[in-house]
Amino acid sequence: MTEKVAFITGAAQGIGKAIAKRLSADGFVVAVADFNLEGAEQTVQEINQKGQAIAVKVDVSKREQMMAAVEETLQKLGDLNVLINNAGLGPTTPIETITPEQFEHVYAVNVGSVYWGIQAAVKAFKAQGHGGKIINASSQAGQVGNPNLALYSGTKFAIRGITQTAARDLAKDNITVNAYCPGIVKTPMMMDIAHQVAQENGKDDAWGMAQYAKDITLGRLSEPEDVAACVSYLAGPDSDYMTGQALLIDGGMVFN
């Protein structure tokens, strides 16, 4: 049986890296896609100790680059079965301070990349004559608006809507579309957010992180591997009868 292939954006660090390593452990051949090629190659080196992966450089906000990156994956690995739109930005933006430049950049990366990733995946799945799975990164902040995250929360709410619509549009092609919604994860991006919030309030980084962590029912911050476990389920056969959903993996910050 041919091994399945997963393409993951933003996989040079943080949650994306954890997803890449988990799916490799699950038996996938992995395309580690990131703008930071050096970081992607480091992830690949770690995976290739036990599995198989390639690094692909891509600016996810550019449609032509996403299409080319997925095509490169097809050429090098021979197939595509799962595409994970994980890459994203999380700036702190009090709503009255948002500039047009910030708006355009954050929406291009967080939302544009999801559209282009879906388009690239659908083209690849159809070219290979089979269905597949598309998995998008939303957030706990895409379920409930978070203070100082007006841009980020807006994009993550949008991703849930795109996920639901794409699930309806693509079901006829045997393509499922789901999302995962992490909470407060110990990643470089989250540390940057906490640092910015702390600076704005004249506090230290620990105070900034505590503002986001204080309402976690399970009483601890999430590790990237917690999120990767959820994505592993969405990428695997046990979720075949699921589409259009956004799974919270936030330690109990939001109850639906």
N, C-alpha and C positions, 0 to 999 in steps of 0.2 A: 504493500500500500504506500502510495506517495505521501510524504510528509506534508502537512498543511503549512501554508505561508501566512504570516501576519506582518503587516506594515504598521509601524507605530510612530507618530510624530512627537516631537519634543522628548525624545528618548535618550538624550545625552545625560540627563540628570533627573533627580527627584522622582516623581510618580512615574513618568514615562520610562525611566531606566528600570525601576522596580517591575513595571509591567513587562518590559522586554525580557528581563531575566526570568520572571515567573512563567511567561508563555514558552520560553525556551525549555524550561524544566517540564512543562506540560507536553512537550514534543513538537512544538512549532519550530520551523525555520523562520528567523526574524529579520526583517529589514528595519534597522535603527535609523530613523530619519530625523535630522535636526539641522538647524542653521549652523550650529557649532560642530563642525566636522571633526575637530580634534576630540571633543567630548564624546561624540558618537563612536569614533574609532576606539576609544577607551572602553566604552560599554561593550562593543563587539569583542574586544580582546578578552574581557571577563567572560562573556557568553561562550566564546569559542574554546574555552578550557574544557567544557563538557558538551556544548551544543554546536549550533551553526547559525551564524548571523552575518549580515553585511551592513556597512554604513552607507547612508545616502544623504548627501547635502541637499537641503531644500529650504527656501523661504516660503512658509506655508501661506503667507498672505497673497502670494502670486499664483494665479490659476495655472499659468503655463508651467511653472516650476513644479507644482503638485502633480500635474498630468505627466510631466517628464519623469519625476521621481518614481511614480508608480509604474510607468513603462519600463524604467531601468530595473525595477524590482522584478517585473515579469521576465525580462530578458535574462537576468542573472540567476533567478531562482525558479523560473518556469511556471509559476502559478501565483495566485493571490486568493486567499479564502476569508481573511479578516482584515479590515482596515480600522485603525483606532485613531480618531482625531483627538489627540491628547494635548497638543501644544497650546499654550495660551499665556497671556500677560495678566498680572494682577496689581495694577497701580492703585495707590490710595488717592482718591479724588473726591474731596468734599464737593458737593454738587455745584456750588456757586463758583468754583475755581476751574471747572472743565473748559478746556480750549478746543477749538475746531481741530487743531492738529492732534491733540490727545484722542479725541473722539474718532477721527479717521484711522489713526494707527491702531488703537485697541480693537475697534470693530473689524478692521481688516484682518488682524491676526486671529482674534478669538472667534468671530462669526464667519468672516470670509473663508478662513481655512476649512471650516466645517462644510460649507457649500462645495468648495473645490475638492475636498477629500471625498465627499459623497459622489460627485461627478466622476472623479478618477476611479473610484472603486467600482461604480456601476459599469463603466466602460470596460474595465479589466474583467469583471465577472462575466459580462456578456461575451467578451472575446474568448474566454476560456470555456464558454458553454455551460456554466453552472451558476447557482446562486452564491450567496455569501452573507457575511455579517459585517455591519458597520456599527461602531461603538463610539459615542461622542462623550467628551468630558464636559459635563455641566458642573454643578457645585451645590453645596448647602446654600450658598449665596444666590443660587438660581431657584431656590424654593422659598426663601424668606429674604427680604431686602436687608442688607447689612450696612451699618453706618460707615461713612467715608469710602464706600465701595460702589458709588453710583454707576460708574462705567462698567466695572467688572460684573456687578450683579445684573446689570442690564443685558450684557452679552450672555450670561449664563442662563437667564430666563429665556432669551431668544433661542438658545441651543435646545432647550426643552421643546419649544414650539417647532423648530426645524425637525427634531427627532420624531415627533408625533406625525407631522405631515409627511415626511419621507417614508415613515413606516407604512402609511396608507398607500402612498404612490408606488412603492417598490415591492409590495407583498406579491404582486402578480409575477414578479421575476424571481421569486424564492429568495428574496433579500430581506433580512430582518435588520431593524435599526433601533438601537437602544442607547441609553446614556447612563453614566454613573455620576454620583454627586458626592464628592468628598467633603469632609468638614475641615478641621484645622489639622493640617498634615505638616510634619516636620520636614519641610523642603526649603531650598534656598529662596524660592519665591515667597513663601509664607514668612520666612525670617525677614525678608526685605519689607514686606507689608507691616509687620510688627514694629520694625525699626522706624519706618516713616510715621506711624501712628504715635509712637513714643516720643519722637522728636517734636512733633506738632504740639504735644502736651507737656513738654519739658521733663519727660520721664526716661527711664532706661529701657533697654530692649526687653528685659524680663517682664516689665509692667505692660509693654505693648502686647506681648504674646498672651499674657494673662487675661487681657480684655477679650480676646477671642476664645480662650480656653475655658473660661469660668463656667460656662453653661453646658459642658459635656457630661452627660449622665454617667458614662462609664469611668469618668474621673481621670482620663489621661489623654494626651495628644495622640493623634493617629501617626502611625509609621507608614511610609510609602507602601510597604508590603501589605498592609491592611487593605488598601485600595486595590492593589494588584490582585489580591485574592478575589475581590468582587468582579474585576474585569476578566479574570480567568473563567469564572462562571459564565459571564456573558459571551465569551469567545468559544466556549466549549459546547458539547452536544446537549448538556442538561438544560440549556436555555433555548432550545430550538423552537419551542412553542411560546415564545415571548417576543413581542415587538411593540415599539412605541412607548416603552417604559423608561423611567428615570429612577434608578435605585440609589437611595441614600445610604452612604457608608460613612457616617459622621459620629459614631459613638453615642448617638441619642441626643443630638442637638435639636433636631426637628422631628416631630412625630406626625405621620400622615395617617 
